[in-house]
C-alpha cells in the first residue's frame, strides 16, 4: 500500500484540502483476460478475499471489473452509494503486477481518496451521508497483467474489518457528500480517518485568531510515550495555511508547508515538555480552528509509521537501520548467516526518479545481501543488482519502504553494481550490505535460486519462521512440481519457490479436499499461505512458464507460524 506522504495527500484531500484533477471519467468497459491461467488466479484470489471478510456487517456486492492492464494502463468504474452506506473497493492483481494504485473521484473530477502504497492490492473506502456517485480509477503503476476489482458494502464498522484483512493503510473517506464541505464536516471526516489509525482527540479544539495574513504561536505539552497529530482547518476556500511544531529553541520538529486550505502534521517527541505550534495564513480570511490528537507510540509503530507532514531528519536513518537489522535478524534466525553487523553506507540523497549506483565485490563462494530504505517521505525505493558479464539485471523484492536483493558468486569473485532508485518521494536513502559464506544448502549450479531464497527469507512476514532448510524442486517434463505440507491446528503455513530471477512461476495451493484456495504468480519468486483453526494437509503445485526448456534449479521454502495472519496480504 507507497509512501506515507501519498497517504497524507489522500487523507488531506478527503477533508477538502487539495483539489486535484482526475482522469477522464467515461467508464471503461471491462476487458477480458487472455488465457485460463489468469482467470483461475483471479477467481482464487477473489474467493479468498470474500472468505477473509465474511461477516454479517460486510457483504460482497459484485466484481466491478476484471481484465488485463498494460503498464500505466487505467480502468474506471462508476459506483452509486446510498445515504448512510459504506463501500470498500479492493483491487487484486496477478504476480506480474507489482504495484497497483486506486483512486475515488467525484463526478467533477476531484480526487476524494486514494491508496497509492507500493503493493498490488489497493483498497479505497468511503461512507456517504447523502446519495452520491463516485468513480473508482485503477492504474497499473509497476508491471502488467490480469486484475480484478471487487466491491463490498457495509456499515462503518465493516470498514475496519476489510482494512484489517487487507493490511497496509487503505485510503478512507468517512463523511463528505461531495464538493467542499462545511468546516465542521471536514474536521469530523479527518478525525474519523485518523481514529482508525489509533489517534484520539488531545485537548479541546482551539480557535485561531488570524486577521488576514499572519501567524500565531500556541503551546502544546507532549510526552515521549505518545505520538501526536496536529491539524489546522480554515473556513475560507481561499485560505492558504502552513503549520509548524517548534521546540524550545524554536527549531522545527515537524511541518506541513504545502499551503492548502487545511494543514496537518505528525511527530513522536523524544522527551517530555512544552512545544509550540505555529499556524500561519498566507492568504484568505475567516475562521481557523486547530485540533490536536495523540496515540500510544508503541501501538502506532513509532515515527516510522507516520504519514502526515514532514519531520526533521533526526531518527529517520535510525528507523531504516532498525528495519534493515530486522531483515538480517531473519537470516540469522534461519541459520543462514552468523550474527554480524551490516556495512552501512552514508545516506544517499535522492530526488524523485533519481538513480544512484554503488559498486560491490562478491567474494568467491560468498553471497551479498543488500538492503535499501528511506525515510517515510521517500516512499517506494527500488533496488537492482546489475552485472556486466554476462549482462544481467536482478530486481529486488519490496517490503514497504524497504527493498532487498541478494547475489551469490561461484568459484570466482563477481562484481555487481547496486542501483538505488527513488520512485516517488525525495530524501535520504540508506544502503546496507552484508557479506557471508554461501549457505550450506546452496549448490554451485543454483546460485541464482539461492539469492532469490535469501531475499525471500529476509523479507518474510513477521511471525513466520523457516520450518526447514530450503530444498531442491524436482520438475517434471511438463514443468510441474508438487509438495505436500501438514499445517498444524491454529497455525499458518507459507510455501514459496525461489528460482532464477528471470523465470516466471505460478503456485497453486489446494486444501485437503483438493479445492484451490490460493494462486500466486511471480517472476523468480512466488509464495502462497493459509491459516486455520483445524489441522489439514495442503497440496502445493508449482508450474514453470516454459516447460521443456532449460530450467534453473529452484528451491522450495516452507515457513510456519502460530495462529493469526502475519503481515499484510502479498
RAPE-V162364 format. One record per backbone hydrogen bond with DSSP energy under -0.5 kcal/mol. CO is the residue of the C=O (numbers start at 0). NH is the residue of the N-H. Records with the same first field share a line. If there is no record, write none. Layout:
CO: NH / NH
//
This chain:
2: 6
3: 7
4: 8
5: 9
6: 10
7: 11
8: 12
9: 13
10: 14
11: 14 / 16
12: 15
16: 260
17: 19
19: 110
32: 34
34: 38
35: 39
36: 40
37: 41
38: 42
39: 43
40: 44
41: 45
42: 46
43: 47
44: 48
45: 49
46: 50
47: 51
48: 52
50: 53
54: 57
56: 154
57: 54
58: 152
61: 63 / 150
64: 148
66: 146
68: 144
69: 72
72: 139
74: 137
75: 27
76: 135
78: 80 / 133
80: 131
81: 84
84: 127
85: 153
86: 125
87: 89 / 151
88: 123
89: 149
91: 147
93: 96
95: 97 / 143
98: 140 / 141
100: 138
101: 114
102: 136
103: 111 / 112
104: 134
105: 108
108: 21
109: 105
112: 103
114: 101
116: 118
118: 99
119: 92
121: 90
122: 170
123: 88
124: 172
125: 86
127: 83
131: 80
132: 106
133: 78
134: 104 / 136
135: 76 / 137
136: 102
137: 74
138: 100 / 140
139: 71
141: 97 / 98
144: 68
145: 93
146: 66
147: 91
148: 63 / 64
149: 89
150: 60 / 61
151: 87
152: 58
153: 85
154: 157 / 158
155: 158 / 159
156: 159 / 160
157: 161
158: 162
159: 163
160: 164
161: 165
162: 166
165: 568
170: 124
172: 126
174: 128
178: 180
181: 185
182: 186
183: 187
184: 188
185: 189
186: 190
187: 191
188: 192
189: 193
190: 194
191: 195
193: 196 / 198
194: 197
199: 293
200: 202
204: 206
205: 289
206: 208
207: 209 / 287
209: 211
213: 280
215: 278
217: 276
219: 274
221: 272
222: 225
224: 296
225: 268
226: 294
227: 266
228: 292
229: 264
230: 290
231: 262
232: 288
235: 238
239: 281 / 282
240: 258
241: 279
242: 255
243: 277
244: 252 / 253
245: 275
246: 249
250: 246
252: 311
253: 244
254: 309
255: 242
259: 240
260: 233
262: 231
264: 229
266: 227
272: 221
274: 219
275: 245 / 277
276: 217 / 278
277: 243 / 279
278: 215
279: 241 / 281
280: 213
282: 239
286: 234
287: 207
288: 232
289: 205
290: 230
291: 201
292: 228
293: 199
294: 226
295: 299
296: 300 / 301
301: 304
302: 305
306: 7
307: 265
309: 254
312: 315 / 316
314: 318
315: 319
316: 320
317: 321
318: 322
319: 323
320: 324
321: 325
322: 326
323: 327
324: 328
325: 329
326: 330
327: 331
328: 332
329: 333
330: 335 / 336
331: 334
339: 341
341: 343
342: 432
346: 348
347: 428
349: 426
350: 353
353: 421
355: 419
357: 417
359: 415
360: 362
361: 413
362: 365
364: 437
365: 408
366: 435
367: 369 / 406
368: 433
369: 404
370: 431
371: 402
372: 429
374: 377 / 378
375: 3 / 4 / 378
377: 423 / 424
379: 422 / 423
381: 420
382: 395
383: 418
384: 393
385: 416
386: 391
389: 388
391: 386
392: 394
393: 384
396: 403
398: 401
400: 373
401: 398
402: 371
403: 396
404: 369
406: 367
408: 364
409: 364
413: 361
415: 359
416: 385 / 418
417: 357 / 419
418: 383
419: 355
420: 381 / 422
421: 352
426: 349
427: 374
428: 347
429: 372
430: 344
431: 370
432: 342
433: 368
435: 366
438: 441
442: 445
443: 446
444: 552
445: 449
446: 450
447: 451
448: 452
449: 453
450: 454
451: 455
452: 456
453: 457
454: 458
456: 459
460: 463
464: 559
470: 555
472: 474
475: 478
478: 543
479: 475
480: 541
482: 539
484: 486 / 537
485: 487
486: 535
487: 490
490: 531
491: 560
492: 529
493: 558
494: 527
495: 556
496: 498 / 525
497: 554
499: 502
502: 523
503: 544
504: 521
505: 542
506: 519
507: 540
508: 516 / 517
509: 538
510: 513
514: 510
517: 508
519: 506
521: 504 / 523
523: 498
525: 496
527: 494
529: 492
531: 489 / 490
535: 486 / 537
537: 484
538: 509
539: 482
540: 507
541: 480
542: 505
545: 548
551: 553
553: 472
554: 497
555: 470
556: 495
557: 466 / 467
558: 493
559: 464
560: 491
563: 565
//
